[in-house]
Structures are given as structure tokens and as C-alpha cells.
Amino acid sequence: FPLMLRHCQSLQEPHFFDFRADRGFGFYTRAFPACVAEDGPAASQPSLDFTPDLLDPKLGAVGRFQAMWPAPLMRRTTVAVLLCEPVARAQSYWYWSSRSQNGNSFAKAVRNYPRPLSRHLQEDPLWRKGWYGPAIASWVQAVDHLYLIVAADYYANQAATVDALLEAWGRRSGKRLLRYEWLHNTTSAHASQAAHANSHRHPKLEDDVTDLADRAALSELYRGSNQQVYR
């Protein structure tokens, strides 16, 4: 939630449950501000962990979360997942990684990749990052409340999407959270941290992968996972 992130108490990508769990739960909690009981701006702004790899089934984040997250916190915790289109996730990962150096486009990678793509799904994070179905099923079993948000819906109506999520967070936490309009129009000391420091420019997906056979292969790769998510 790029606009919302500007006004959170804490903007964190700690990679705790996927890579740093051996540092102990105290390491994770110290990455965030202390909970505030009273009303006011500090109590009304969320703290977010927006580590992107928590959906990667090979990294085992969901099992660590379920084992380490204290039960009292679980009852007040809302987990929300913002899902971009799976092929777009693969494209984004490609241009973020070093594999795109020397002008290697995502389209070229798809064209030259051995078929079927599904044979390499588990071994290559390029394809695995967008394989949401099994990961979502695991998180549904692990947490009390899980909200799935389709990126296209968020982009179409950011205010309504964020307000619905804030309302859910408020019910779970017992706090009155600020609404999107306030978050969007108010400056924050964390605004500079919300820049897309880890992003990389790349072409639009429809302009990148134009070959119909390649598009069909990508569509087929994620068909089963997409059906699982929507069920």
C-alpha cells in the first residue's frame, strides 16, 4: 500500500519469518514501536511488516509464524495479503534480480525457458513467487483472520480498499484507526522511507511479453494456483 505506507508508525521489511527467525522473537518485536494503549495519533496508525517473501512456500515462513506468534497476539492480529497478478509478480522479480542484467528482458527469458514451465516451478523463484494457491491455503490454516486483496481492486479504488482494511484492523485490535483520507493528506516523519527504494523500472507486461504462445504458457502455469486462491 504505497500511499498508506507513508503514514505508518513503522515501515519494515525485516525478513524475520523467512530468513532471520534464528535471531529470536525479540529481534522481530524490536523492529516496531511499542504498543500504545491510549487514544491519539500514535495509537491510531498501523505498523506494517511488508516482507514480500512470506508467500514463498519454499521458505517456510508460515510454519515459523504459526509456531512463534504468541496466541494473545494472534487474537488481535490481522494478516492482509496484497496479490498482484502472478505473471506480473514473475516479471517484477526478473527485473529486480541480477538475471536481467545485460539487457536480458523478461520476454526473452520466457521465450528461452525450457517447457513445460511447471517442471521448474519449485526450483526457480522466478515462477514460484506467483504460485499463490498453496501458500494462501497454508496461511488460512495458520492465522485467525486473513484478508486477500487483489492489487487491481486496490489500484482502482485505494480509499475504499484501505478503509475496509483499517476497519478490520480496528475491530481486531480494539483501537480506532485513522481513515484513508487522513493518512493520505497528512504528512509523516516516515514519508521519505516509503520511496520505492528497491524497485526497478521495467516495461508494462503487455508490452514486454507479446508472443501469443508465451502468453499461453504463462497463463497455463498459474491456472491451478489462481483457481485455488479464488476458491
N, C-alpha and C positions, 0 to 999 in steps of 0.2 A: 504494500500500500504506500506508494511513494509520497503522496501528499500527506497522508496521515503520519508517516514516519518523522516528518519534520517536527512534530509536536508531542512526541513521546518522551517520557522521562528518560528512557534508556533505549539506545539503538545498538543492538548487539547481534553479532554473528559468532557466538562462542565455539561452535562446533564441539559441544561437550558430549552429547549423546552419540555422536558418530565417531569422534576421534580422540577425545580427551577425558573420557569417563574415569580413567585411572587416576586423575588428579583429585578425585573426591567431590562429593556433592557441595561441600563448602566452597570449592573453587567456582562452581557454577553460580551459587547464590550471591557471591561477592561481585559478580559482574553486573548486578542490578541494584537499584536503590532499595533501601529498607521499606517495608510496607508502612503506610501511613494510615492511622485509624480515623483521624478527624477529617471533616469535610474541607474542601479547598482545592486549589489547582493541582497541588502535588498528589492529592488522593483521587483526583478525577482524570488523570492522564494515565494511559496504559504503558506498561513496559513490555517490549516485544523481543522475542528470540526469533530472528528471521533467517536461521541457518537453512540453506536450500537443500542440503543433502539428507534431511531427516526422512525423506520418502524413498531413499535408495535402499531397496531390500537387502542388498549385499552387505551394507554397512552395519546392520543390526541395531539401528538407533531405537526402534520401537521397543525391543526387548529390554534395553537398558533403561529406557524411560519408565516402563512399567515396573521394573524391579526397584528403581531408585527414588521415584517420585513419592513423597510421603502421602499417605492416604488422606490426612486432613487437607492437604493442598489440592489433592485430586478433586475433592468435592467442590472446590472453589475455582478450578482451573477450566478454561475454555480453550480448546485447540481448534484453530482455524487453518485451513489449507487453501491457498490461492493457487489454482491449477491453470496454467497456460496450456495451449494446445500442444499435445505431445511432440509433434514434429517440430513445432517452434521451439520447444524445450531442447530437442536434439540440436537444432540449428544454433541456438544460443550457446549451448555447451561447446559446439565445434569452434565457433569464433572466439570463445573465451580461452580455449585450450591452445597449447603450443602447436597442435596439429594443423592449425590454419595458417601457419607461417609460410612464407614464400609464395603467397598468393593462392594457396590451396583453398578453393571455395567449398562450401557445403555441398553444392550441386555436384561438383566433381567427386567428392567423397562418396556420395550416394551412388553415382554412376559407376564407380570403380569397385564398390564394395561387393564381395562375393555373395551370391544368392544361395539360399534364401536368407534374408536379413535376420530372421528369427533364430537361426542357428547360432548367431553371435550375441544374442540378446543379453545373456547373463554375464558374459565375459567382457563386454565392451560397454563402459559407462555412456558412450555416445548414444546408444539406443536404450540402455537401462534407465536413464534418468526420467524418461517419459512413460515408463511402464508403470502407471499409477495403480492399476487394479489390485494386485496382490498387496502392495504397501498400504493402500487405503483399508483393505479388509483387515490387515493386522492392527492398524491404529483404531479401527472401530471396536475391536475386541479389547484393546488396551486402555482406552480412556472413557470417562463417563460421558463426555459431550464432544462431538467432533462436527465442525461445520465445514462443508465443502463449498468453495466459492469459485465459480468459473470466471476466468480472467476477462472474457468478453463481456460478462454482465457487469463486472466492476468498471471496465473502461466505458461502458455505455451509460452507467449511472453511478458515479462514485459516491455521491452523497447518500443515496438510499442504501447502497451496499454497506458503507461504513457505519451508518446509523443503525442498521439492523444488527451488525456485529457488536457494536458498542452496547446496544440494548441487551443482547445476550450476555455479554461480559458483565454488565451491571447486575443482572439477575443472579449470575453465578457468584460474583464477588461480594454482593451485598452493598456495593458502592454506586453512587450516582456519577456516571461517567459523562464527560462533556460530549456534546454533539459535533457532527462533522463541520457545521458552519463555523463554530468557534475554533475548532482545530485548524481549519483551512485559512481563516482570516487573522489569526493571532500569531505573532512572531514567537520564536522559541530559541533558547540558547543552543539547542541541538540542531538548528536548521542546517548548519554547514555540514553536519555529519550525514545528512540524508542524501547528499550527492551520490550519483551512481558511480562511485569510485572504482568499482570492479566490473563496470560494463564495457562492452566493446561494440563499436559500430559494425553493422552488417546490413546487407540488403534485406528488403522485405521478402518474406518466404515465397510469396507467389512470383516474385521476380528472380528469385535465386534458383529454385527447382522448377524448371519449365517442361522437362521431358515427361510425357504422359505415363510412360512405363515406370519411371522412377517414382512419380506421384502415387501410382497404383501400388507399388511395392511398399512405400511408406504407410499408406492407408491400411494395407493388409497387416502390416507389422503390429499396429496398435489397435486393431479392431477388437480383439478379445478383451484386452485391458479396458478399453473405453466402455464396452458393454458391461463389464464387471462394475465399473465406477458408477454408471448410471442406474444399475440395479439397486 
